[in-house]
Amino acid sequence: MRWIRAAGRGLLVLAVVLAGYGASGARAAGGLEGRGPLTLATAGDLTGYLGPLLQGWNRAHPGEKVTLVELPDSADESRAQMITDLRGGARSRFDVLNIDVAWTSEFAAAGWIRPLPRDRFPLGSFLRPVVDTATYDGRLYAVPYVTNAGLLLYRKDVLAAEGVPPPRTWAELERAAKTIAPRHGLDGYAGQFLPYEGLTVNAAEAVYSAGGTILGDEGDRVTVDSAAREGIGFLARGVRDGWVPKEALTYTEEESRQAFQDGRLLFLRNWPYAYVSASASGSPLAGKVGAVPLPGRDGPGTSVLGGSNLAVNTHAEHPDTAARLIAYLTSEGVQRQVLTRGALPPVRADLYEDPELVRRFPYLPTLRASVLTAAPRPKSPRYDQVSMVVQAVVHDAMSGHSTPEAAVRRLARELADISRRG
């Protein structure tokens, strides 16, 4: 995902946070021992916020300095480089890893990241659903760092002119996309429909919003059913009937954001950064964008949880320092900086009700509601294979190469094969 730069408050808050953190975070507990320098691996930091956070840590902990290793922006490329390093065992270069929430199960099942003691981290202060993304087989293997949920962005000027509220159901969305959008020279609706991870997210949201699931809790059984057919059918029908433009089959986050911000779409499913970008001063849509939770079959739908978790390499030489760094990065003051400097949604629940932050980021209450009802992507030790199957099957259905019924049969069959191999 790409994020726009948000104005920060400088490093004064960080200095205060670090001054208090050094005393409370200094203890070793939960069997994690060893202090010293670390490396933190992350996908490319497109907003440049993370370096200053780590500089603050390094000034306060000169004997435990953290070196930031930025991997490619692409999630797939970052994952591949992390896995290559982790397979090196004791020769691994990365100590702490900032991983996509969907990778936690895969990395834990492979033995690449170590289980963590829950009492070392402020889990009770987080938005409730995000903690589930950091667990595997009943144990905590990572700590939530940033979260995310999909929102429905809409042209509030257009809906206001028509006297129509933003949609809460698929039927309302479809009706407005079919009738209102053409009257204003707009396409109806788009998401991220290129066959990549974004399509897995959009497909899972459609299935969840129809009341269905894809896999059991740990990927041990396939659960696709009639709800999956309804969800895939909703997406495929949009392309077939024209209220989803065929061009959207090539959209990632950025292409879809640009189409909406250029004034070509009435509705867009995207992450909150697209709202910030489209509403910014100088955007042609400044003052014209609204955001609501995703619609569903019978009412508000279910978003997939996005974001990232912080995990510790099984072979890290200084796991106590790693745990203390993670506790620092998830502390209230630093999480505030994650939002204000990095434009990334924090995991701390209280920040979503902070009046000053809500004034600066008016989508926060909507995002909080979406996160609280969101669900993780399917958990599986073979998540990469699961995601590729979902992408291929759903893209074929949306392209008209198969029916939703045939797509669900194929999806169930191929996911069952993956589950058996696992």
C-alpha positions, 0 to 999 in steps of 0.5 A: 500500500502507498501512504501519503505523508502526514504532518507530525509534531516533531520528536518532542513527544518521543523524548517524553515517551522514551524518558518514561519508557526506559524505567518501565521497559527495562525488565526481562520477563517471559523467558526472553533474555539477551540485550544488544543491537538489533535489525528491524526489517520492514517493507519500504517506508514510503512516508519516512516516519519510521526512521525518526522513531528509531532514532529516538530509541537509539538515543535513549538506548546507545547499547541496543541500537536498532538498524532499519532495513528497508525491503522493497515496497511490494509486499510479495517481494518483501515477504520473499526476502524475509523468508530467504533470510529466515531460512538461514537460521542462525545466520539470519540478519533480521531480528525483528520483522514488520510482517503483514498480518496475513503472514503470522500463521505461515511464519509461526508454523514454519518455526521462523518466529518465536512465541511471545509472552502476552504480559510483556505487551499492552494487548488490552489497550488494543482494538480487540480484533487486531490481537487475533491476527497475531496469534497462531494455534492459540499462542501469541507469535507477534504483536499488532503494530498498525491496523487497517480496514477497508472503507467505502469512499463516496462522492458526498456532493453527488449523493447530496445532489440526489438526496440519497444517503450513502449505501448500507447494503449491496442492493443500495450500492448497486442501484446507485452505481447503476442509476446515479453514477451515469447521470453524473458522468461517472463509473459506479464502483471499483475496488482492487481487482487485479489478481494480487493480494488486493483481490484476495482482500476484496474477495474475502470481504465479499464472502464475509459480508454475505455471512460466509467464511473461506477456511477454518480457524487455522486453515485445517478445513475448507468452509466455502459455501453458498455465501461464498457464491453470493459474494463472488456473484456480487463482484462478477455481476458488477462487471457483467452489468457494467456498474463495475468498469472492466478497467477495474480488473487491472486496479491495485490500491493506487490505480483505484485511488487515482481513478476516484481522485480524478473524478471517475468513480462514484464509489470506491473500496479502499484503505483510509489513506485514499480518503486522506489523499482525495480530501487533501488540499489541492485534490479536485475532490477536496471537501467532496469525499465521504467514508462509511463502512463497507456495505454487505448483503443485508446491512453493513458488511465485514472488512478484512483486517489489514496492517502489520505485526511485529515478530521476533526471529527465532534465532535473534541473539537479543530477544529481550531487547526485541521485546522491549523495542516492540513494547516501545513501538506499541506504546501510546505516545509512539502509536500517536506518532504512527498516525500523525507522522506516518498516516497509518492507523494505530492499534491503540483503541483510545486514539480513535476517540481523541478529539484532537486526532478526530478533528485532524483525521475525521475518518477515525470513528468510521475506521474504528467501527470497521476495525471492530467488525472486521475479520482476518484473512484466512489463516493458513500455514500455506497462506501464499498458496491460498491467496493465489488460488482465491485471486485466480478463481475470483478474477476468472469469475469477474472476467466472465470466464467462469460462473460464480457456481463453477468458481466456488466449486473450483475454489473448494477443490483447490483449497482442499488440496492445499489443506491436505498437503499442509 
